[in-house]
């Protein structure tokens, strides 16, 4: 069992930056691939970014590529999402998730992820 707790959300103006954190605990939590997803009001949850357990590969949704960076510190069992140049359309609840395996051609499906955090709200005002 892996427990995930997100933090770092808040209310910011367009163009600002935020860094989200996802603290993992539980058995071998550092050996999981990790992903970030988001869900805006009235919309389906969507993939944002993912990172392999070694941190050697990262993947991004086209909508955030070049603005968001996912990283991890396995010594701290923490995954980060650095979000720069935020836009109002980035407003959503952001959740982290853990997957036993992700693949170079299959990393953004929710069904890959076994454990989920509760989420943290990010609101970007125009």
C-alpha positions as protocol buffer text, in pm:
chain_id: "A"
residue {
  index: 1
  type: UNK
  ca { x: 0 y: 0 z: 0 }
}
residue {
  index: 2
  type: UNK
  ca { x: 122 y: 348 z: -90 }
}
residue {
  index: 3
  type: UNK
  ca { x: -15 y: 668 z: 59 }
}
residue {
  index: 4
  type: UNK
  ca { x: 14 y: 994 z: -135 }
}
residue {
  index: 5
  type: UNK
  ca { x: -34 y: 1344 z: 1 }
}
residue {
  index: 6
  type: UNK
  ca { x: -21 y: 1652 z: -222 }
}
residue {
  index: 7
  type: UNK
  ca { x: 61 y: 2006 z: -115 }
}
residue {
  index: 8
  type: UNK
  ca { x: 155 y: 2340 z: -264 }
}
residue {
  index: 9
  type: UNK
  ca { x: -166 y: 2443 z: -436 }
}
residue {
  index: 10
  type: UNK
  ca { x: -310 y: 2790 z: -409 }
}
residue {
  index: 11
  type: UNK
  ca { x: -447 y: 3098 z: -580 }
}
residue {
  index: 12
  type: UNK
  ca { x: -211 y: 3281 z: -814 }
}
residue {
  index: 13
  type: UNK
  ca { x: -233 y: 3528 z: -1100 }
}
residue {
  index: 14
  type: UNK
  ca { x: -175 y: 3434 z: -1460 }
}
residue {
  index: 15
  type: UNK
  ca { x: 196 y: 3416 z: -1540 }
}
residue {
  index: 16
  type: UNK
  ca { x: 294 y: 3313 z: -1189 }
}
residue {
  index: 17
  type: UNK
  ca { x: 460 y: 2991 z: -1076 }
}
residue {
  index: 18
  type: UNK
  ca { x: 374 y: 2722 z: -824 }
}
residue {
  index: 19
  type: UNK
  ca { x: 547 y: 2406 z: -714 }
}
residue {
  index: 20
  type: UNK
  ca { x: 335 y: 2112 z: -611 }
}
residue {
  index: 21
  type: UNK
  ca { x: 472 y: 1834 z: -393 }
}
residue {
  index: 22
  type: UNK
  ca { x: 353 y: 1477 z: -352 }
}
residue {
  index: 23
  type: UNK
  ca { x: 484 y: 1295 z: -47 }
}
residue {
  index: 24
  type: UNK
  ca { x: 470 y: 918 z: -71 }
}
residue {
  index: 25
  type: UNK
  ca { x: 483 y: 668 z: 210 }
}
residue {
  index: 26
  type: UNK
  ca { x: 445 y: 296 z: 234 }
}
residue {
  index: 27
  type: UNK
  ca { x: 618 y: -12 z: 115 }
}
residue {
  index: 28
  type: UNK
  ca { x: 876 y: 54 z: -161 }
}
residue {
  index: 29
  type: UNK
  ca { x: 704 y: 378 z: -259 }
}
residue {
  index: 30
  type: UNK
  ca { x: 1020 y: 505 z: -425 }
}
residue {
  index: 31
  type: UNK
  ca { x: 1010 y: 222 z: -679 }
}
residue {
  index: 32
  type: UNK
  ca { x: 686 y: 342 z: -838 }
}
residue {
  index: 33
  type: UNK
  ca { x: 651 y: 557 z: -1145 }
}
residue {
  index: 34
  type: UNK
  ca { x: 460 y: 873 z: -1058 }
}
residue {
  index: 35
  type: UNK
  ca { x: 215 y: 1088 z: -1244 }
}
residue {
  index: 36
  type: UNK
  ca { x: 24 y: 1410 z: -1205 }
}
residue {
  index: 37
  type: UNK
  ca { x: -332 y: 1445 z: -1325 }
}
residue {
  index: 38
  type: UNK
  ca { x: -577 y: 1734 z: -1302 }
}
residue {
  index: 39
  type: UNK
  ca { x: -951 y: 1780 z: -1309 }
}
residue {
  index: 40
  type: UNK
  ca { x: -1118 y: 2110 z: -1381 }
}
residue {
  index: 41
  type: UNK
  ca { x: -1481 y: 2175 z: -1280 }
}
residue {
  index: 42
  type: UNK
  ca { x: -1719 y: 2000 z: -1516 }
}
residue {
  index: 43
  type: UNK
  ca { x: -1439 y: 1828 z: -1704 }
}
residue {
  index: 44
  type: UNK
  ca { x: -1286 y: 1482 z: -1710 }
}
residue {
  index: 45
  type: UNK
  ca { x: -961 y: 1418 z: -1528 }
}
residue {
  index: 46
  type: UNK
  ca { x: -665 y: 1456 z: -1761 }
}
residue {
  index: 47
  type: UNK
  ca { x: -302 y: 1352 z: -1762 }
}
residue {
  index: 48
  type: UNK
  ca { x: -45 y: 1624 z: -1693 }
}
residue {
  index: 49
  type: UNK
  ca { x: 297 y: 1462 z: -1647 }
}
residue {
  index: 50
  type: UNK
  ca { x: 470 y: 1141 z: -1546 }
}
residue {
  index: 51
  type: UNK
  ca { x: 815 y: 1027 z: -1439 }
}
residue {
  index: 52
  type: UNK
  ca { x: 972 y: 683 z: -1419 }
}
residue {
  index: 53
  type: UNK
  ca { x: 1090 y: 552 z: -1084 }
}
residue {
  index: 54
  type: UNK
  ca { x: 1452 y: 629 z: -1166 }
}
residue {
  index: 55
  type: UNK
  ca { x: 1363 y: 976 z: -1289 }
}
residue {
  index: 56
  type: UNK
  ca { x: 1533 y: 896 z: -1615 }
}
residue {
  index: 57
  type: UNK
  ca { x: 1229 y: 955 z: -1834 }
}
residue {
  index: 58
  type: UNK
  ca { x: 958 y: 1216 z: -1815 }
}
residue {
  index: 59
  type: UNK
  ca { x: 641 y: 1264 z: -2015 }
}
residue {
  index: 60
  type: UNK
  ca { x: 409 y: 1561 z: -2053 }
}
residue {
  index: 61
  type: UNK
  ca { x: 74 y: 1654 z: -2193 }
}
residue {
  index: 62
  type: UNK
  ca { x: 106 y: 1886 z: -2491 }
}
residue {
  index: 63
  type: UNK
  ca { x: -85 y: 2156 z: -2303 }
}
residue {
  index: 64
  type: UNK
  ca { x: 186 y: 2188 z: -2036 }
}
residue {
  index: 65
  type: UNK
  ca { x: 501 y: 2098 z: -2229 }
}
residue {
  index: 66
  type: UNK
  ca { x: 763 y: 2368 z: -2188 }
}
residue {
  index: 67
  type: UNK
  ca { x: 587 y: 2521 z: -1885 }
}
residue {
  index: 68
  type: UNK
  ca { x: 568 y: 2235 z: -1632 }
}
residue {
  index: 69
  type: UNK
  ca { x: 850 y: 2016 z: -1504 }
}
residue {
  index: 70
  type: UNK
  ca { x: 809 y: 1692 z: -1312 }
}
residue {
  index: 71
  type: UNK
  ca { x: 1091 y: 1570 z: -1091 }
}
residue {
  index: 72
  type: UNK
  ca { x: 1145 y: 1339 z: -797 }
}
residue {
  index: 73
  type: UNK
  ca { x: 1371 y: 1299 z: -496 }
}
residue {
  index: 74
  type: UNK
  ca { x: 1364 y: 931 z: -402 }
}
residue {
  index: 75
  type: UNK
  ca { x: 1562 y: 997 z: -84 }
}
residue {
  index: 76
  type: UNK
  ca { x: 1268 y: 1210 z: 32 }
}
residue {
  index: 77
  type: UNK
  ca { x: 999 y: 995 z: -133 }
}
residue {
  index: 78
  type: UNK
  ca { x: 866 y: 1311 z: -293 }
}
residue {
  index: 79
  type: UNK
  ca { x: 762 y: 1404 z: -644 }
}
residue {
  index: 80
  type: UNK
  ca { x: 736 y: 1764 z: -759 }
}
residue {
  index: 81
  type: UNK
  ca { x: 551 y: 1949 z: -1030 }
}
residue {
  index: 82
  type: UNK
  ca { x: 704 y: 2287 z: -1105 }
}
residue {
  index: 83
  type: UNK
  ca { x: 445 y: 2494 z: -1288 }
}
residue {
  index: 84
  type: UNK
  ca { x: 557 y: 2813 z: -1462 }
}
residue {
  index: 85
  type: UNK
  ca { x: 372 y: 3065 z: -1678 }
}
residue {
  index: 86
  type: UNK
  ca { x: 42 y: 2954 z: -1533 }
}
residue {
  index: 87
  type: UNK
  ca { x: -275 y: 3023 z: -1729 }
}
residue {
  index: 88
  type: UNK
  ca { x: -638 y: 3043 z: -1615 }
}
residue {
  index: 89
  type: UNK
  ca { x: -703 y: 2719 z: -1801 }
}
residue {
  index: 90
  type: UNK
  ca { x: -459 y: 2544 z: -1566 }
}
residue {
  index: 91
  type: UNK
  ca { x: -714 y: 2589 z: -1286 }
}
residue {
  index: 92
  type: UNK
  ca { x: -798 y: 2243 z: -1152 }
}
residue {
  index: 93
  type: UNK
  ca { x: -756 y: 1999 z: -869 }
}
residue {
  index: 94
  type: UNK
  ca { x: -416 y: 1838 z: -916 }
}
residue {
  index: 95
  type: UNK
  ca { x: -364 y: 1481 z: -799 }
}
residue {
  index: 96
  type: UNK
  ca { x: -57 y: 1265 z: -794 }
}
residue {
  index: 97
  type: UNK
  ca { x: -70 y: 893 z: -861 }
}
residue {
  index: 98
  type: UNK
  ca { x: 165 y: 595 z: -841 }
}
residue {
  index: 99
  type: UNK
  ca { x: 204 y: 323 z: -1100 }
}
residue {
  index: 100
  type: UNK
  ca { x: 401 y: 1 z: -1080 }
}
residue {
  index: 101
  type: UNK
  ca { x: 504 y: 44 z: -1444 }
}
residue {
  index: 102
  type: UNK
  ca { x: 468 y: 297 z: -1720 }
}
residue {
  index: 103
  type: UNK
  ca { x: 595 y: 263 z: -2073 }
}
residue {
  index: 104
  type: UNK
  ca { x: 733 y: 500 z: -2331 }
}
residue {
  index: 105
  type: UNK
  ca { x: 416 y: 452 z: -2534 }
}
residue {
  index: 106
  type: UNK
  ca { x: 170 y: 406 z: -2248 }
}
residue {
  index: 107
  type: UNK
  ca { x: 203 y: 645 z: -1957 }
}
residue {
  index: 108
  type: UNK
  ca { x: -107 y: 862 z: -1946 }
}
residue {
  index: 109
  type: UNK
  ca { x: -390 y: 619 z: -1886 }
}
residue {
  index: 110
  type: UNK
  ca { x: -553 y: 640 z: -1544 }
}
residue {
  index: 111
  type: UNK
  ca { x: -585 y: 262 z: -1530 }
}
residue {
  index: 112
  type: UNK
  ca { x: -205 y: 232 z: -1511 }
}
residue {
  index: 113
  type: UNK
  ca { x: -200 y: 405 z: -1174 }
}
residue {
  index: 114
  type: UNK
  ca { x: -274 y: 204 z: -863 }
}
residue {
  index: 115
  type: UNK
  ca { x: -267 y: 467 z: -590 }
}
residue {
  index: 116
  type: UNK
  ca { x: -401 y: 823 z: -583 }
}
residue {
  index: 117
  type: UNK
  ca { x: -376 y: 1121 z: -356 }
}
residue {
  index: 118
  type: UNK
  ca { x: -666 y: 1342 z: -252 }
}
residue {
  index: 119
  type: UNK
  ca { x: -557 y: 1636 z: -464 }
}
residue {
  index: 120
  type: UNK
  ca { x: -466 y: 2000 z: -416 }
}
residue {
  index: 121
  type: UNK
  ca { x: -650 y: 2296 z: -566 }
}
residue {
  index: 122
  type: UNK
  ca { x: -473 y: 2527 z: -808 }
}
residue {
  index: 123
  type: UNK
  ca { x: -658 y: 2841 z: -912 }
}
residue {
  index: 124
  type: UNK
  ca { x: -514 y: 3082 z: -1167 }
}
residue {
  index: 125
  type: UNK
  ca { x: -684 y: 3418 z: -1200 }
}
residue {
  index: 126
  type: UNK
  ca { x: -667 y: 3629 z: -1515 }
}
